[in-house]
Amino acid sequence: MVSLADIAAATGYSKATVSRVLKGDPTFTVREETRRRILQAGNEMGYSVQGRRVGIPQDVAVLDNIDPERGLQDAYFFEIREALKAKADEHNTKLTPFPDTRSLVGAGKKFDGFISIGPAPLADDDFTALSRALPHGVFIDINPAPGLFHSVRPDLQQTVLDGLDALMAAGRRRIAFVGGTGHIMGRHFYDEELRHLAYSNWAQRLGLDVDGLSYVGGAFTVENGRGLTARLIAENEDRMPDAILVAADPLAVGALQALDAAGVRVPQDVAVVSINNQEVCQYTSPTLTSFDIDCSELAESAILLLSDSIIGRYSSCHHVLVSTKLVARDSFAPAG
C-alpha cells in the first residue's frame, strides 16, 4: 500500500505538505506547481483517500449528444453512458448530464471538467465557448477538437484490418463492405466513413478482389443495412462475395435479413462479420460474429484522461485508441 511517506520521498516535499495537499485542506496555501506535482505522483502511485484515488475529479459534467429516437443505431452510445456511470461510481465521481453546450457552458464553473458522449457534430462557436468555460474535457468515440480537448476512441482502422486478416485466414478473399456515411475528423465532417476508408486502403494493399463490392451510404440502421445488402446481392448474383464486413451491428442485422430473404446461406455461402458486439448479436439468425468495443474501457480511460488533464500532467491534448476483440458466433468462425 502506498503511504504519504512514499509520495513525499518521490516528490521531495515534506510528509506534512503532501498530506495537506492530498486531503485538499482549504486553509493550506501552496504553489500550483507543488500541488500538481504531488497530485500527479499520488495519482500515478495509486494513493487513495477514503477509498477515492487522488486526482480523480469529484464533479464532472456530461455533454449528452445521444438522440434517444434513433433506437438501435445509438444503443452503442447508451452502453457507453451506462459504463461511464458505473466507472464514476467506482471513483466516487458525481456526473451531471447536460443536453447541449449552451447549458453546459452556463454551469461550467461548478465542474472540474466534462466528458462528451454521442456522435452529434458541434459548431466552432461551441468549442470556443466550451474551452473558455471548461478547459478540461474528453470526447468519447469522436475527436472533433483535437487541439482543445482529449479523446478516447475504439481503434476502428485496426479493427477493419483485423477483420480482413481473420477472413483471409479462413480462405475468404472476395470480401464486400457494407457501411454508412460520414465521420468527424477535427472540426470537419466527411461523407466517407472511417471504416470504409480503412477497408478500401487495406483491401488494395492486401491484393483482395473487391472491385464493386463497397456498398456504403446513409444511416447506420437495420433498414439501410437490409437495402444495401439487397442491392449487393442483386448486382453480384453471378459472382457473390464469400464474406461481408459490416461497419456496425444495426447494419449487420439488416444484412442478415437480406441474405436470408435471398436464400444465401450464412456462413456457408457468405460469412458476415460486424463491429460493436451489441446485445442484439446474440439473438440474430444466425448469431452474429462481431468485434467487441469495450465500453467500460472507454469510460475508464476517459475518466483517467480527464483526471490527468486537470492535475496538469499534460501540456498537449492526448488521443487514446482502445483495441477491439473479435467475438465469434455462428455467422463466421475464425480459422484455428
ABEGO torsion letter per residue (X at the ends): XBBAAAAAAAAGBBAAAAAAAAAGBAABBBBAAAAAAAAAAAAAAGBBBGGBBBGBBABBBBBBABBAAAEAAAAAAAAAAAAAAAAAAAAGBBBBBBABAAAAAAAAAABABBBBBEABBBBAAAAAAAAAABABBBBBGBBABAAABBBBBBBAAAAAAAAAAAAAAAGBABBBBBBBBEBBBEABBBABBAAAAAAAAAAAAAGBBABGABBBEEBBBAAAAAAAAAAAAAAAAABBBABBBBABAAAAAAAAAAAAAAGBBOAAABBBBBBGGBAAAAABOBBBBBBBBBAAAAAAAAAAAAAAAAAGABABBBBBBBBBBBBBBAABBBBX
